[in-house]
Amino acid sequence: MNKLFSANGYDFNFEYDSDYSIKYSRATFCRVYQGEKELGYCIGIALCNPVDNFKKSTGRKIALTKAINPLKLNKEQRKEVWDKYFEKVKK
């Protein structure tokens, strides 16, 4: 597992792919892990419309938002996730 950052006992990583479901589109995946185990229901996917310019930071934010939603984190826990994210990627 190649983690980008950890928060609230979860590890977060991102992967990128092209031609995922729409021809010539790009996709960003955020996978949430706890220890070495991937939580299958905590995967966020952001698809870029083929007519839009792919922007890595936008895809990461959308995918991360979708991935943490099922975790039902409270406001403080979500803040920790986003603080760690921005600390790691330096805005």
N, C-alpha and C positions, 0 to 999 in steps of 0.2 A: 504494500500500500504506500502510495506517495502522497503524504498529507501536506496540505498547505498550512493549516492551522488547527488548533484544538480549542474547544470551549465547552463548558458544562458537561464534561465527560465524553464528548463526541469528537471525532476527527473528521475534518472536511477536506475533500480534494476535488479538483476540477479536471475534466478531460474535454477535448475538442475533437470534432469530427466533421467531415464534409460529406455531402450526398447522403445524409441520414435518412430522411423520409421524402423530401421534396428534391427533385433533381436540381443540382447546382446550389442548394442551400447549405448553410453552415449551422452547426448545432454546438451548444455548450452544455455539458453535463456536470452537475454537482452531485457527488455521492457522499452520503453521511455514514460514518463508521462508528462503532463503539468497540474499542479494543481492536481486535483483528477481524471482527465480524461486520460485514456490510448489512445495514438495515435496508432491505429491499424496498420498503414503502417510503423511504426517505431519499428519493432520487428526484432532483429537479432538472428539467430539460428546457432550454431556451432555444427556439428555432428562429433563425434569421430569415426573413423574407428574401427570396432571390433578388428582388429589385432594390433592397436596402443594402447599405454598406455594412459589412460585418465589423463590429466593434467589440473586442474581447471584454472590456470592462463592463459594458452594458449586458452582454450575455451572462457574465459571471454573477452580476447582481440579480438578474431575473432568475437564473437557475438556483442561486442560493436562497432567494425568497421562497421559491417553490419547494425546495428541499427541506427547509426548516418548518414549514407550515404544519406538517403532520406531527411534529414533535410536541406541539402544544406548549411551547416555552412561554413563560411569563415575560413581562416587559423588561425586567432586569436581565433575564437570561438572553433574550433577543439582543439587548444592548451589548452584552458581553460578546456574543457571536459577531455582531457588526463591528465592534471596536477591534476585536482580534483580526477580522478580515481586513479592515482599513489599515491597521498597524502593519500587517504582512504585505499588503499590496501598495502601501504608501500613497493611497488615493490617486 
